[in-house]
Amino acid sequence: MEYELLFFTQVSNESKISGIKKDLEEVITSSGGKMSGDFTDIGKRKFAHPIKRETHGFYSFVRFSIEDKDKLPEINKRISLNEKIMRHLIVKASEVGKSVSERENREANAPAPETKTEPEAEKKPVEEKAKADMNELDEKLNEILDKTPE
């Protein structure tokens, strides 16, 4: 199955990006993966909010294939341990470029798992109590206050 790895690093590491790419390539290949192509640099981008006190990051991505998808957690863990990489994301290459609504539509069209439904109990009509009139409340309050010993 083919996957895409997107990552970003601090802008100060931009000059070290080739070493970071070699590290990532080693992580992927040592886990049984195969690089589908070269890394593609997206470049410097501004974050939506500061991450580790940084406001910009240097983004790059690469596609790779791996037969045993059970190796993905190991790859994720090893990439997470790399201090030069601030964040990363691995997704199926077939999902790249699809909008969220397309994925939701595909999931919605998938057959739903069978669920057991219990017959609905008869719904009892909710009896609404009539709201008390303010005058009635005043009278009841006066009665209570008159009964209390002073």
C-alpha positions as CSV (number, residue, x, y, z in Angstrom):
1,M,0.0,0.0,0.0
2,E,1.3,3.5,-0.8
3,Y,1.4,6.2,1.9
4,E,2.5,9.8,2.0
5,L,4.6,11.3,4.8
6,L,4.3,15.0,5.5
7,F,6.5,16.6,8.0
8,F,7.8,20.0,9.1
9,T,10.8,21.2,10.9
10,Q,12.0,24.5,12.4
11,V,13.0,27.1,9.8
12,S,16.5,27.1,11.5
13,N,16.9,23.5,10.4
14,E,16.3,24.4,6.7
15,S,20.1,24.0,6.0
16,K,20.0,20.6,7.6
17,I,17.0,19.3,5.7
18,S,19.0,16.9,3.5
19,G,20.3,15.1,6.7
20,I,16.7,15.0,8.1
21,K,15.5,13.5,4.8
22,K,18.3,10.8,4.9
23,D,17.2,10.0,8.5
24,L,13.6,9.6,7.4
25,E,14.5,7.5,4.4
26,E,16.6,5.2,6.7
27,V,13.6,4.9,9.1
28,I,11.2,3.9,6.2
29,T,13.6,1.5,4.4
30,S,14.7,-0.2,7.6
31,S,11.1,-0.9,8.4
32,G,10.5,-2.6,5.1
33,G,9.3,0.4,3.2
34,K,10.3,1.5,-0.3
35,M,10.6,5.1,-1.4
36,S,8.3,5.9,-4.3
37,G,10.1,9.0,-5.3
38,D,12.2,11.9,-4.0
39,F,11.2,14.3,-1.2
40,T,9.3,17.3,-2.4
41,D,9.9,20.5,-0.5
42,I,6.8,22.7,0.1
43,G,9.0,25.4,1.7
44,K,8.5,27.8,4.5
45,R,5.0,28.3,5.7
46,K,3.4,30.2,8.6
47,F,1.6,28.2,11.3
48,A,-1.9,28.9,12.3
49,H,-0.7,29.2,15.9
50,P,2.8,29.1,17.5
51,I,4.2,25.6,18.0
52,K,7.1,25.3,20.5
53,R,7.4,29.1,20.2
54,E,7.9,29.0,16.5
55,T,5.7,30.8,14.1
56,H,7.0,29.3,10.8
57,G,8.1,25.9,9.7
58,F,9.8,24.2,6.7
59,Y,7.5,21.6,5.1
60,S,8.3,18.6,3.0
61,F,6.7,15.4,1.9
62,V,7.5,12.0,0.3
63,R,5.5,9.0,-0.9
64,F,6.5,5.5,0.1
65,S,5.1,2.0,-0.1
66,I,5.0,-0.6,2.5
67,E,3.5,-4.1,2.3
68,D,3.0,-4.7,6.1
69,K,0.8,-1.9,7.4
70,D,1.6,-3.2,10.9
71,K,5.0,-1.5,10.6
72,L,3.4,2.0,10.4
73,P,3.2,2.5,14.2
74,E,6.9,1.7,14.4
75,I,7.7,4.2,11.7
76,N,5.5,6.8,13.5
77,K,7.2,6.2,16.8
78,R,10.7,6.4,15.3
79,I,9.9,9.7,13.5
80,S,8.3,11.1,16.6
81,L,11.6,10.5,18.4
82,N,13.5,12.6,15.9
83,E,14.0,16.0,17.7
84,K,14.5,17.9,14.5
85,I,11.0,17.1,13.2
86,M,8.3,19.2,14.9
87,R,5.3,17.3,13.6
88,H,4.5,14.7,11.0
89,L,1.6,12.9,9.4
90,I,1.3,9.7,7.5
91,V,-1.8,9.1,5.3
92,K,-2.8,6.7,2.6
93,A,-1.8,8.1,-0.8
94,S,-5.2,7.3,-2.1
95,E,-6.7,9.7,0.4
96,V,-4.5,12.7,-0.5
97,G,-6.3,15.4,-2.3
98,K,-9.8,14.2,-1.4
99,S,-11.9,16.6,0.5
100,V,-13.4,15.7,3.8
101,S,-16.9,15.7,2.3
102,E,-15.8,13.1,-0.3
103,R,-14.5,10.8,2.4
104,E,-17.7,11.3,4.5
105,N,-19.8,10.4,1.4
106,R,-17.8,7.3,0.8
107,E,-18.2,6.2,4.4
108,A,-21.9,7.1,4.4
109,N,-22.4,4.9,1.3
110,A,-20.6,2.0,2.9
111,P,-23.0,-0.7,4.1
112,A,-23.9,0.0,7.8
113,P,-23.3,-2.8,10.2
114,E,-26.4,-4.6,11.3
115,T,-27.7,-3.5,14.7
116,K,-30.4,-5.0,16.8
117,T,-33.3,-2.8,17.4
118,E,-35.6,-3.3,20.3
119,P,-39.3,-2.5,19.8
120,E,-40.0,1.0,21.1
121,A,-42.0,1.0,24.3
122,E,-45.3,2.8,24.1
123,K,-44.7,6.4,24.8
124,K,-46.8,7.7,27.6
125,P,-48.2,11.2,27.0
126,V,-46.6,13.7,29.2
127,E,-49.1,15.3,31.4
128,E,-48.5,18.9,31.7
129,K,-49.4,20.5,35.0
130,A,-51.2,23.7,34.8
131,K,-49.1,26.6,35.8
132,A,-50.2,28.1,39.1
133,D,-51.6,31.6,39.0
134,M,-49.7,34.2,40.9
135,N,-52.7,35.1,43.0
136,E,-53.0,31.4,44.1
137,L,-49.3,31.4,45.1
138,D,-49.7,34.6,47.1
139,E,-52.6,33.1,49.0
140,K,-50.8,29.9,49.8
141,L,-47.7,31.8,50.9
142,N,-49.9,33.9,53.2
143,E,-51.5,30.8,54.7
144,I,-48.1,29.3,55.4
145,L,-46.8,32.5,57.0
146,D,-49.9,32.8,59.1
147,K,-49.5,29.3,60.5
148,T,-45.9,29.7,61.6
149,P,-45.5,30.7,65.2
150,E,-43.6,33.8,66.0
